[in-house]
Amino acid sequence: MKNTIEKTTGPVWGVAAGVFLAAAGLSLGIFPKSLNSAGTANDFIASGVAMLGIFLVVYSTHELRRKRLH
């Protein structure tokens, strides 16, 4: 019997979610600037969400490219 390698779509959804979070973080940072409002909490949240999204994209891409030994 051969060991079959099951391919899942988990990391693909991670890449999509990471891109969405990075875009949401950037929009949270750009939106208050376009309205000329000073929001200190929005900058903190926007940078956190964008960093989380970028981390998720990098980690999911790494998992997609990793070769598993079975």
C-alpha positions in Angstrom: 0.0 0.0 0.0 1.1 3.5 -0.8 0.8 6.3 1.6 -1.5 8.8 0.0 -0.9 12.5 0.7 -4.1 14.3 1.3 -4.1 17.8 0.1 -6.3 20.2 2.0 -7.4 23.7 1.2 -6.6 25.0 4.7 -3.5 27.1 3.9 -5.3 28.5 0.8 -8.0 29.9 3.1 -5.3 31.2 5.3 -3.8 33.2 2.4 -7.2 34.6 1.5 -8.0 35.5 5.1 -4.6 37.1 5.5 -5.0 39.3 2.4 -8.5 40.3 3.6 -7.1 41.2 7.1 -4.2 43.2 5.6 -6.6 45.1 3.3 -8.9 45.8 6.3 -6.0 47.0 8.4 -4.8 49.3 5.6 -8.3 50.7 5.1 -8.7 51.3 8.8 -5.5 53.3 8.7 -6.4 55.3 5.5 -10.1 56.0 6.3 -9.5 58.3 9.3 -6.7 60.2 7.5 -9.0 60.9 4.5 -11.6 62.4 6.9 -8.9 64.6 8.6 -9.8 63.1 12.0 -7.2 62.2 14.7 -7.9 58.8 16.0 -5.2 57.3 18.1 -7.0 54.0 18.8 -7.7 53.5 15.1 -4.0 53.7 14.2 -3.2 51.1 16.9 -6.0 48.7 15.7 -5.2 49.3 12.0 -1.5 48.4 12.5 -2.3 45.3 14.5 -4.8 44.0 12.0 -2.5 44.7 9.1 0.4 42.9 10.9 -1.8 39.9 11.7 -2.9 39.7 8.1 0.6 39.9 6.7 1.8 37.2 9.2 -1.1 35.0 8.2 -0.3 35.3 4.5 3.4 34.5 5.1 2.7 31.6 7.3 0.0 30.1 5.0 2.3 30.5 2.0 5.1 28.7 3.9 2.7 25.9 4.7 1.6 25.6 1.1 5.2 25.3 -0.1 6.4 22.9 2.7 7.1 19.3 1.7 5.7 16.9 4.2 7.5 13.6 4.9 5.1 10.7 5.4 
